């Protein structure tokens, strides 16, 4: 099929060093790729220096003792220490697929535009591919792998990811199908297959929900929205959940413990909305009203905390009138992918609304000693459609001591 990237057996290793320091070069041992996991290989690298640009080379060979037959070079940045103020820039996207790419030969135009910002890291909030959309419908494991390989063989995607640290979250279309929950299947793909495919294609720690500190002024929370959820058709109430009780407690506890100046929840689906009235799959919908209100009240009670969400095919900024919780929707990756809402539906909750593709960038910095965070909605060509600049009084911002 067009775009197929079949794997072969062989060995790989990774060589890495701080940029500008060849003496600190290290290499992993040669490892066999896993034939049962789409010929992938995942390696944990530890002992990296904080706040450092690293260069990395991935090499491949057919077997032990054979010459290196392929090589990919790139780099990434590590997070600064938690007590170090640092300028941090990152980008966030949602919703991409091969058939709706906006450059037929190269992939999605947002990737070179994001690279111009030289981000410290990147977050994909899910719907990385769509198993349940044509071109082809991926209703078995082989076709699901085909879609992953095809999209990340595109030149724009390859070039961007070779140079940037990335975090990935899954949603419904890259787990099984639209609005799915545990126990369901899609064709021959079981629920367990869907969870395993995501971990196979995307390096991940022990849990798919995690929090990461990027210097003194920024901490992010990436949450899991599929593994622990109740069925959408279950009546709403205290026991109905998207996150599950364990993840929710972890979130509340780690947010309370954080002394980062700015704290950002990055969710695969909306917490605030507003959403279409017929939707039943996220915290902005009536079907999950109880847990949605619980999260909005908690987040709204925190100082300098914001929500970034994916899933929705339009860009927006909204504020919950009951709690003050503020949400930024990054919007889909292409204009062709945008839709499902209308700017005529603008409500008092909206601070910004545009039915366009693109991405969200976030910059955290200190301006004249004042902690500052800037949210920008970009079009697919990098154009800034919306900018939200928030300055804090240096004498008043959150600086809790553990």
C-alpha positions in Angstrom: 0.0 0.0 0.0 1.0 3.6 -0.6 3.3 4.8 2.3 4.0 1.3 3.7 7.2 1.2 5.7 7.8 -2.5 6.5 10.2 -3.4 9.3 13.1 -5.9 9.3 15.0 -7.6 12.0 18.2 -6.2 13.2 20.0 -4.4 16.0 20.1 -0.7 17.1 22.1 1.4 19.5 22.0 5.1 20.6 25.0 7.4 21.0 24.5 10.7 22.8 26.4 13.6 24.2 25.9 17.2 25.3 26.2 19.6 22.3 29.8 21.0 22.2 31.2 18.3 24.5 32.5 15.2 22.6 34.3 13.9 25.7 31.0 13.1 27.4 29.8 10.8 24.6 28.1 7.6 25.7 26.5 4.7 23.8 23.9 2.1 24.7 24.6 -1.5 24.0 23.4 -3.0 20.7 19.9 -4.3 21.1 17.7 -6.4 18.9 14.5 -4.8 17.7 11.3 -6.7 18.7 9.7 -8.5 15.8 6.5 -8.9 17.8 6.2 -5.2 18.4 6.5 -3.8 14.9 10.3 -4.1 14.9 10.6 -1.3 17.5 13.2 -0.9 20.3 12.8 1.3 23.3 15.7 2.3 25.6 15.8 4.2 28.8 18.6 6.8 29.1 19.5 8.0 32.6 22.0 10.4 34.1 21.4 13.3 31.7 22.5 16.8 32.7 19.7 19.3 33.4 19.0 22.2 31.1 21.3 20.8 28.4 21.0 20.4 24.6 22.0 16.8 23.6 22.9 15.4 20.3 21.9 11.8 19.6 22.6 9.3 16.8 20.5 6.1 16.3 22.4 3.4 14.3 21.1 0.2 12.9 22.8 -3.0 11.7 21.6 -6.5 10.5 23.3 -8.6 13.1 26.2 -8.8 15.6 29.5 -7.9 13.9 28.0 -6.5 10.8 28.6 -2.9 9.7 26.3 -0.1 10.4 23.8 0.1 7.6 21.6 3.1 8.6 21.9 6.1 10.8 19.6 8.9 12.0 20.9 12.0 13.8 19.1 14.4 16.0 18.9 16.1 19.3 16.8 17.1 22.3 16.8 19.4 25.4 16.5 18.3 29.0 14.5 20.1 31.6 16.3 22.7 33.9 16.5 22.0 37.7 13.3 22.8 39.6 15.0 25.8 41.4 16.3 27.3 38.1 14.3 30.1 36.4 14.6 29.5 32.7 12.8 30.5 29.5 10.8 27.6 28.3 8.9 27.3 25.0 6.7 24.3 24.1 4.0 23.5 21.5 0.8 21.5 21.6 -1.2 19.8 18.9 -4.2 17.4 18.5 -5.8 15.5 15.7 -3.7 14.5 12.7 -4.1 11.9 10.0 -2.5 11.0 6.7 -5.5 11.7 4.5 -6.0 15.2 5.9 -2.4 16.3 5.6 -1.9 19.7 3.9 1.3 18.9 2.1 0.9 15.7 0.1 4.6 15.0 -0.3 5.8 16.1 3.1 3.1 15.8 5.7 1.7 18.5 8.0 2.8 22.1 7.5 2.7 22.9 11.2 5.9 20.9 11.9 8.4 23.2 10.2 6.5 26.2 11.6 6.8 24.8 15.1 10.5 24.1 14.5 11.0 27.8 13.8 10.2 28.5 17.5 12.9 26.1 18.6 10.7 24.5 21.3 12.1 22.9 24.4 9.5 20.2 24.1 6.4 19.2 22.2 3.1 17.6 23.4 0.7 15.6 21.2 -2.7 15.4 23.0 -4.0 12.4 21.0 -5.8 11.3 17.9 -2.3 10.9 16.5 -3.9 8.7 13.8 -7.5 7.6 13.2 -8.0 3.9 13.1 -11.7 4.3 12.4 -11.3 6.6 9.4 -10.9 5.5 5.8 -7.6 5.3 3.9 -7.7 2.5 5.1 -9.9 1.6 8.0 -7.4 0.1 10.5 -9.5 -2.7 12.1 -6.7 -5.0 12.8 -3.2 -4.6 14.4 -1.4 -4.8 11.1 -3.3 -1.9 9.6 -3.0 0.1 12.8 0.8 -0.3 12.7 0.7 0.7 9.0 -1.0 4.0 9.8 1.5 4.8 12.6 4.5 4.0 10.3 3.1 5.9 7.3 2.4 9.2 9.2 5.8 9.2 10.9 7.6 8.5 7.7 6.5 11.9 6.3 9.5 14.3 5.9 8.0 17.1 8.0 7.2 14.8 10.9 10.6 13.0 10.8 12.6 16.3 10.7 10.7 17.8 13.6 10.8 14.8 15.8 14.5 14.2 15.1 15.3 17.5 16.9 12.8 17.7 19.7 11.8 16.0 22.9 8.2 14.9 22.7 5.4 13.7 25.0 2.4 11.8 23.6 -1.1 11.3 25.0 -3.6 9.0 23.4 -7.3 9.6 22.9 -10.1 7.6 21.3 -9.2 7.3 17.6 -5.7 6.1 18.4 -6.9 3.6 21.0 -9.8 2.0 19.0 -12.5 4.2 17.6 -14.7 7.3 18.3 -15.7 7.7 22.0 -14.4 4.3 23.1 -14.2 2.9 26.6 -12.7 -0.2 28.3 -14.0 -3.6 27.1 -14.9 -2.4 23.6 -13.2 -3.5 20.4 -12.9 -2.3 16.8 -12.9 -5.0 14.2 -10.2 -7.5 15.2 -8.5 -4.9 17.6 -9.3 -5.7 21.2 -9.1 -3.1 24.0 -5.9 -4.7 25.2 -4.5 -4.5 21.6 -5.3 -0.8 21.5 -3.5 -0.1 24.7 -0.5 -2.2 23.7 -0.2 -0.6 20.3 0.1 2.9 21.8 2.9 1.8 24.2 4.6 0.0 21.4 4.7 3.0 19.1 5.4 5.7 21.7 8.1 5.4 24.4 6.4 5.6 27.8 7.2 5.2 31.5 5.4 2.9 33.8 2.2 5.0 33.7 0.6 7.0 30.9 -0.2 9.8 33.3 2.7 11.8 34.6 3.9 15.2 35.7 7.1 16.9 34.6 8.9 19.9 36.0 10.6 22.3 33.6 12.6 24.7 35.8 11.3 26.9 38.6 8.4 28.4 36.8 6.7 25.6 34.9 5.2 22.2 35.8 2.9 20.2 33.5 0.5 17.4 34.1 -0.3 14.9 31.2 -3.3 12.8 32.0 -4.8 9.5 30.8 -8.4 9.7 29.5 -9.2 6.3 28.2 -7.8 3.5 30.4 -9.8 4.1 33.6 -13.1 5.6 32.3 -16.6 4.6 32.9 -18.9 3.8 29.9 -20.3 7.0 28.4 -23.9 5.6 28.7 -23.6 5.1 32.5 -25.8 7.5 34.5 -23.8 10.4 35.8 -22.9 10.5 39.5 -20.0 10.3 42.0 -18.9 6.9 40.7 -18.8 7.9 37.0 -15.3 8.8 36.0 -13.0 9.5 33.1 -9.7 9.6 35.1 -10.4 6.9 37.7 -10.0 7.5 41.4 -6.2 6.6 41.6 -5.2 9.0 38.9 -7.5 11.8 40.3 -6.0 11.5 43.8 -2.5 11.6 42.2 -3.4 14.8 40.4 -4.9 16.5 43.4 -1.9 15.5 45.6 0.8 16.5 43.1 -0.7 19.8 42.3 -1.0 20.7 46.0 2.7 19.7 46.5 3.9 21.8 43.5 5.7 25.1 44.0 6.1 25.8 40.3 5.1 29.4 39.4 2.8 28.2 36.6 1.0 24.9 36.5 -0.6 23.5 33.4 -2.9 20.5 33.0 -2.7 19.1 29.5 -5.7 16.9 28.8 -6.6 14.9 25.7 -10.2 16.2 26.0 -11.9 19.4 27.3 -12.5 20.1 31.0 -14.2 23.5 30.5 -15.6 23.6 27.0 -18.1 24.6 25.8 -18.7 21.6 23.6 -21.5 20.5 21.2 -24.6 19.6 23.2 -24.8 16.1 21.6 -21.4 15.0 22.9 -21.1 12.6 25.8 -17.4 11.8 26.0 -15.6 14.5 28.1 -15.8 16.6 31.2 -17.4 19.5 29.4 -20.4 17.3 28.6 -23.5 16.7 30.8 -22.7 12.9 30.9 -19.6 13.6 33.1 -20.9 16.7 34.9 -20.1 15.5 38.4 -16.4 14.8 37.9 -16.2 17.8 35.5 -17.4 20.1 38.3 -15.0 18.5 40.7 -12.0 19.2 38.5 -13.1 22.7 37.5 -13.6 23.7 41.1 -10.2 22.3 42.1 -8.3 23.9 39.2 -10.2 27.2 39.5 -9.2 27.4 43.2 -5.4 27.1 42.3 -3.3 30.2 41.6 -1.7 30.5 38.2 -3.0 27.2 36.9 -4.4 26.6 33.4 -5.8 23.9 31.2 -4.7 23.0 27.7 -6.9 20.5 25.8 -6.9 18.6 22.5 -9.7 16.6 20.8 -11.8 19.6 19.6 -11.4 20.5 16.0 -11.4 24.3 16.6 -9.2 26.7 18.6 -10.6 28.5 21.6 -9.9 30.1 25.0 -12.7 29.8 27.5 -13.3 30.6 31.2 -15.8 28.6 33.4 -18.1 31.3 34.9 -18.7 29.2 38.0 -15.0 28.5 39.0 -12.7 30.7 36.8 -11.0 27.7 35.4 -9.4 28.7 32.1 -8.9 26.4 29.1 -6.9 26.7 25.9 -7.9 24.4 23.0 -5.0 23.9 20.6 -7.1 23.0 17.6 -6.4 20.4 14.9 -3.3 20.1 12.8 -4.7 21.3 9.5 -7.5 23.6 8.2 -8.9 20.5 6.4 -9.3 18.9 9.8 -11.1 21.9 11.4 -14.9 22.0 11.8 -17.7 20.7 14.0 -18.4 24.1 15.5 -19.2 27.6 14.3 -18.0 31.0 15.3 -21.7 31.9 15.5 -21.7 29.7 18.6 -19.5 32.0 20.5 -20.7 32.3 24.1 -19.9 34.5 27.1 -17.4 31.8 28.1 -15.3 32.4 25.1 -12.3 34.7 25.1 -11.2 33.5 21.7 -12.8 31.2 19.1 -11.6 30.3 15.6 -12.5 27.3 13.4 -9.0 26.8 12.0 -6.1 24.4 12.1 -2.7 25.0 13.6 -1.1 24.7 17.0 -0.7 26.3 20.4 2.6 27.6 21.7 3.4 28.4 25.3 6.3 30.5 26.5 7.3 30.9 30.1 9.9 33.5 31.0 10.9 36.3 33.4 10.4 39.8 32.0 12.0 42.4 34.1 11.9 40.0 37.0 8.2 39.3 36.6 7.2 35.7 35.8 5.3 35.7 32.5 3.4 33.2 30.5 2.3 33.7 27.0 -0.2 31.5 25.1 -0.4 31.9 21.4 -2.7 30.2 18.9 -1.0 29.8 15.5 -2.4 29.0 12.1 -0.9 26.2 9.9 1.5 28.8 8.4 2.7 30.0 11.8 0.6 33.2 11.8 -0.5 34.2 15.3 -4.3 34.4 15.6 -4.5 35.0 19.3 -2.0 36.0 22.1 -2.7 35.9 25.8 0.1 37.5 27.9 -0.1 37.0 31.7 2.4 38.8 34.0 2.7 38.1 37.7 3.7 40.5 40.4 7.1 39.2 41.5 6.2 39.8 45.1 2.9 37.9 45.0 3.4 34.8 42.8 3.1 31.3 44.2 6.4 30.1 45.7 5.4 27.5 48.2 8.2 25.7 50.0 8.1 22.0 50.5 
